Amino acid sequence: MLEKTTRMNYLYDFYYSLLTPKQQSYMSLYYLDDYSLGEIAEEYDVSRQAVYDNIKRTEAMLEEYEEKLLLFQKFQERSKLLKHVKELLNEEHPSKQAMLEVVAELEKLD
């Protein structure tokens, strides 16, 4: 569950501007502020089921956006490569060739 929550938080960060204000609000309350479905339903004077359905549809939309745009995947890859660069720079004699290879991988992500 924690892994799903973390993924949804990242997807929300990347794609929130593509969501409606209502979707943004529900997702923010549910995933960022840890509101329950009942609390959100009470806040918006709708049924708990309506909140649940909206959140599930929004999650599916976020996954579709990621499938097409790959912003989160590229972020993860970029983070991994930057970590590798830092490791290379901490070596006593960093390999220029290894650094160039990592830079080339970073360039491919754009």
Residue, then its C-alpha position, 0 to 999 in steps of 0.5 A: m500500500l505504501e508503494k502505491t501511495t508513493r507512486m500516486n503522490y509522484l504521479y500527482d506531482f507530475y500530472y496534477s495540472l492535467l486534472t480538474p480542480k475537483q480531481q486535484s482536491y480529492m487526490s490531494l486530500y486523500y493522498l497528501d493530507d491522508y483524509s479518509l473517503g468519509e472525511i472527503a465525502e463530508e467535506y464535499d457533501v457527496s457520498r463516500q462511493a462518489v469520492y471513491d469512484n472519482i479517486k479510482r478514475t483519477e488514479a487510472m487517468l494518472e497511470e494513462y498519462e504516465e504510460k504515454l508521457l513517461l515523466f515519472q519513469k524518466f525522473q527515476e532513471r535520471s535520479k539513478l544516473l545522477k547518483h551514479v555520477k556522484e559515486l564516480l566523482n567520489e572515486e579517487h581517479p574517476s574514469k572519464q569514459a564512465m562519466l561520458e557514458v553516464v552523460a550520454e544516458l542522461e542525454k537520451l532521456d530528453 
